[in-house]
Amino acid sequence: MSPRTGLVLHHESSERVAATLAHAGTLVGWFLAPLLVYLVLPRSARWARYHALQSLLWSLLGTLVSLATCGLAIPVFLAWHVLAAIKTLTGEEYDYPLVSEVAGRTVYGKSG
């Protein structure tokens, strides 16, 4: 279950842009783009911070898996970032596997 249950599905356009930048920025800045977005956003922008933190954690996980696979996993992890960017640009909900619960607990203060 998503940690955002019960939240409004229509998000401010500035939050959608920030979340999209966090996801799509990984194509050029890997984990730096979502880290910067997460650190710059105010705590009140919880939806965008959730997406930025998810993207950051997914990038870090991708780094570990890519090191173990000699880089073969990079395209797979980038494809997930592109999908997330497309979804969040339209304001849709998107959860990465394995990292969404940690991001949800960190940003929303509750477990999924």
C-alpha positions in Angstrom: 0.0 0.0 0.0 1.2 3.5 -0.8 2.4 5.7 2.1 0.4 8.5 0.5 -3.0 6.9 0.9 -5.7 9.6 1.2 -3.7 12.4 -0.4 -5.2 14.6 -3.1 -4.2 13.4 -6.6 -4.0 16.9 -8.1 -0.7 18.4 -7.2 0.6 22.0 -7.7 2.3 22.4 -11.0 5.5 23.5 -9.2 5.6 20.2 -7.3 5.0 18.3 -10.5 7.9 20.1 -12.1 10.1 19.5 -9.1 9.3 15.8 -9.0 9.8 15.5 -12.7 13.2 17.2 -12.5 14.2 14.8 -9.7 13.4 11.8 -11.9 14.5 13.1 -15.3 17.6 14.8 -13.9 19.1 11.5 -13.1 19.7 11.1 -16.9 22.4 13.8 -16.6 23.1 14.1 -12.9 22.4 10.5 -11.6 21.9 10.9 -7.9 22.9 14.6 -7.7 19.7 15.9 -9.4 17.2 14.3 -6.9 19.5 15.1 -4.0 19.4 18.8 -4.9 15.7 18.8 -5.5 15.1 17.1 -2.2 17.3 19.6 -0.3 15.9 22.7 -2.0 12.2 21.9 -1.6 10.4 23.2 1.5 9.1 20.6 3.9 5.5 21.6 2.9 6.1 20.2 -0.6 5.8 16.6 0.7 4.6 15.0 -2.6 7.6 16.4 -4.5 10.0 15.6 -1.7 8.7 12.1 -1.6 9.4 11.7 -5.3 12.8 13.3 -5.1 13.8 11.0 -2.2 12.5 7.9 -4.1 14.5 8.9 -7.1 17.6 9.5 -5.0 17.3 6.1 -3.2 16.6 4.3 -6.6 19.8 5.9 -8.0 21.8 4.8 -5.1 20.4 1.3 -5.4 21.1 1.4 -9.1 24.7 2.4 -8.4 25.2 -0.6 -6.2 23.6 -3.1 -8.6 25.5 -1.6 -11.5 28.8 -2.0 -9.7 27.9 -5.7 -9.1 26.9 -6.2 -12.8 29.8 -4.2 -14.3 27.3 -1.5 -15.5 24.8 -3.8 -17.2 22.0 -2.6 -14.9 22.4 1.1 -15.7 19.9 1.1 -18.7 17.3 -0.7 -16.6 17.5 1.8 -13.7 17.4 4.7 -16.1 14.3 3.3 -17.8 12.6 3.4 -14.4 13.6 7.0 -13.9 12.2 8.0 -17.4 8.9 6.2 -16.6 8.7 8.0 -13.2 9.4 11.4 -14.9 6.6 10.8 -17.4 4.1 9.8 -14.7 4.9 12.6 -12.3 4.8 15.3 -15.0 1.1 14.5 -15.4 0.6 14.4 -11.6 0.1 10.6 -11.5 1.3 8.6 -8.5 4.4 6.5 -9.0 6.3 4.2 -6.6 9.7 2.7 -7.3 10.0 -0.9 -6.1 12.0 -1.5 -2.9 12.5 2.1 -2.0 9.1 3.7 -1.8 8.3 2.6 1.8 11.6 4.1 3.1 10.9 7.3 1.3 7.3 7.3 2.5 8.4 6.8 6.2 11.0 9.6 5.8 8.7 12.2 4.2 5.3 11.3 5.6 6.4 9.9 8.9 4.4 6.7 8.6 4.9 3.2 7.1 3.1 1.9 4.0 
